[in-house]
Amino acid sequence: MKSRTKLILLFAAIAAVVVLVLVASGTLGALSKGKKAPDFKAKTLKGTEFELKDLRGRVVLMDFWATWCPPCRREVPELEKLWKKYKDKGLVVLGIALDRGSSDVVRKFVAKYKLTYWQVHDARSEIARKYDIRPIPTTYIVDTKGVIRDVHVGFGPGLEKEFEKEIKALLPSPEELRKLKPLPPLGRPTRT
């Protein structure tokens, strides 16, 4: 009986390693680098309606997260710092909260952490399905032409430095930035 239990545990461990390798390689869940980012329409928690294609010309860091997710809670302050540092240089940080139910939980979290970057509540996972999201957080970095340049599953210490390096390499030139239409104002919070 003990050898059978050991064998089952060994197979479970091997399966877990295979899943982790597939997730890390982008084979399991999440779209891969080099693909066009699927377009979608959404409304921010503050009522701004937009389509992802409206953000072309800017780098978009798109983060799928939830208020109950511990790595997400560690990640959002770092995303806020990136937003503040690069928003005037052509970056849009877009948080896509996957919490179920009312937007109130997401709104309270956003207020508590003083998040000012764009937030969308994807309660029915409509956007998440387009991006084949499974584990969270999953973060996409989309270039100025709408192509996925990097995908990160999970969050750990130092990953914010990798995000920053990837963003800086993709930012539009000052001349390109001047040609872009201004982003729509985020407005006041709305109830959904």
N, C-alpha and C positions, 0 to 999 in steps of 0.2 A: 504493500500500500504506500509506503514512504517513497519508493522509487517512482511510482506512478504520479504522485503529487509533485515530485521534483521535475519529472518530465513535463507535466502540464505547466509548471511555473517557468521552465526553460522555454517552452514554445510561446508562452505569453510574453516573456521578455523579448524574444526574437521578434515577435509580431509588433511589439511596441517600438522597437528600434527601427523596423522597416517603415512603420507609419511616420516616425519622426524624420527619417531620411526622405521619404516622399514629400512630406510637408515642407521640409527645408529646401528641397530641390524645386518646389513649385509644381510637382506632379499631382499632388493630392490637394484639392481645393485651391482656390485663388487662381486667377488668370495669370499667365506667365508674361515675362518681359518681352517687349517687342510687338505686342498685340495692341491694336487700337482700343482705347478705353471705351467700353460701351456707354453710349449717351443715355441720359435719363433727365426727367423733369423732376424738380423738387421745390419745396418751400422751406426756408430756414425757420428756426424757432421764432425768429423776429419778424417773419412774414414776407421776406424777400423771395419772390419766385424766380427761378433760373433754370437753365439747362446746362449740363456739363459743357456742351459745345460753346456756350456763351463765354466760357473762361479761357478759350484758346488764346494763345499768345502769352499766357502766364503758366508758371509751373504750379501744379496742383498736388498737394500732399493730401491724400484722401485716406482717412483713418476710420475703419469699422470697429466699433467699440460698444461697451455697455457699462452702465453705472455699477453693476454688481461684480465686474471683472477686476480682480486685484492688479494684474499687469496693466490694464487700461488706466486704472487710477494713478499708477506711477508714471504712465506715459503722458497723460493730458497736460500736466504742468510744463513738460518739456516742449510739447507742441505749441503751447501758448507762447513760450519764449521764442521759438522759431518764427511764429506768426508776427510777433512784435518786431523782431529784428529784420525780417525780410518782406513784410507786406507792402512796403513802398518800393520794393525792388522787383516786384513781379511774382510774388508767391501768394497763393490762396491756400489756407489750411482749412480743410473741410472735414468736420467730424460727422460721422453717420452712426447715430446711436441705434442699437438694435434692441433696446428694452421693449418688452411687450406692454400693451395697455396705454394709459394716458401719458401725454407728454409732460405732465406735472413733475414726475420723478426726474426726468432728464433736465427740465428747467431748474429744479432745486439744486441738482448736482452742478450744473453750469454756473449758477449763481454762487454756490458755496466755494467753488474753485476759481471764481472770477474769470471764466473763460470768455474771451472776446472774439475768437475765431468763429467761422461759419459753422453752424450746427444744424443738422437735419435729423428728425426723428423718423426712422424707418421701421415703424412698429410692425408692419406686415412683411418685412424683409423683401420688399419688391426690388430695391436696389441691390441688396445683398445677394439675391438670386442671380442677378445679371453678372455679378462678379464672383459667383461660386464660393461665397464666404462660408467657411466652416469654423476653424479655430479663430478666436479673437484675442487680442487685437490683430487685425491684418491691415497693413498700411501700404498703399500704392503711392508711388511718385510718378506723376504723369507729366510729360514734357510739354513744351509750348505748342506742339502740333497735335496733341491728344494721344500720344503713344505712351504706353506703360513702359517706364524705364527701369523701375525697381519695385520689388515686392518683398515685404518683410512680414513674417508671421511670428507673433509674439513680441515681447518687449523686455529688454534687460539693460543693465547698466552699460552705458557707453553707446547704445544704439542711436541716441539723439545726435551724437557726433557723426555717425555714418549718414543719418538723414541730412544733416547740415552740409556735409561734403557733397552728397548727391544733388541737393538743391542748388548749391552754389555753381556747380558745373553746368546746370541747365538754365539758369536765370537769363531772361532776355537782356540784350544790351540796352544801355540808356536810350539809344535812338529808337530801338524797337518798342521800348516801354512807353516812350512819348507818343507813339502812334496808336496805342491801345485806347479803346473807349474806357472811361472810368468805370470801376465796379459799381453796381447798384448799391445804394445805401442799405445797411442791414435793418434799419427801422426800429420800431418798438416791438417788444414781445407781443405775440398773438396767442390766442387759445386755440388748440386743435383737439 
